Each structure stands twice: as C-alpha cells, then as structure tokens.
Amino acid sequence: MAKKRIKAVTITGIWSKLVRELDNYTCQVCHRNFRHDPGFLDASHHIPRAHGATKWELDNGSSKCRKCHGEMDRQPLEHVEWIKNRLGEERYEALRMKGTQPMKMTDKDRRELAASLRKQLKEAQERNRDLHSRKLA
C-alpha cells in the first residue's frame, strides 16, 4: 500500500510552529512575548518561500509580531542587515545561495522532513515547558 503524500502546507505548518517554539513565542525584533496570543506572531521567512530550497530551513525563519513583520517587509535593506546580524554573514550567504536552487523532494524526502520537524518541535516544546516550570518553582 502506498504511503500518504505529505503536502507542502503540512510541512510549512510544522515548520511555522517549530520556528515560533524555538523563539519561545517571542518577536525577535521587539522582544514581546506572544505565547498566550500566538495568532499575532508570524514565523517569517528571510528568503521568500517561493525560492524553494530554503522554504523549510530553520535558519530561514524567525518569529516576528505582525507589526514588526510588516515594518521589516517595508524596509528590505534593513531587514537583510537584521538577518545578517542574527545569522552571521557566512550563514546568511549560504542561505541566500541555497535559495537560488530549485527544491527537489521525493515523497520519502517529505515524510522524513516532516518527521524530523515534528521531533524537533516536540523537543523544543518539552524544553520550553521545563524552563517555564523552573521559573515558577
């Protein structure tokens, strides 16, 4: 029996949750926390999703509140500098170069990527729960 195909929208949803969890639901620009109101926090792509090969790279995302996300989109040069400061010049250039490549993924690749992202998400959620528990103790 053939395995069910993993849709891009499913992987993007997992990626989005993981990016926000890794940033502890905090806007990386204004540092406001949105854990209790996550609908106002975006997992923003540094290199646009249409560029394929970087779509689900964790280096290609950061959490931004809707306000900061919009401001960054309106200031592309400042946004690039912000990304370079966050990642470092070398990682940014590697990401930018990878973004020029087409994405070629088999169904097996998609299943493996989704499983890996889900595992990382679970680990990040557990880490954040532990940190929150220690703060309350």
Secondary structure, DSSP 8 states (H G I E B T S, - for coil): -------HHHHHHHHHHHHHHHTTTB-TTT--B-TT-GGGEEEEESS-GGG-TTTT-GGGEEEEEHHHHHHHHH-HHHHHHHHHHHH-HHHHHHHHHHTTS-----HHHHHHHHHHHHHHHHHHHHHHHHHHHHHH-
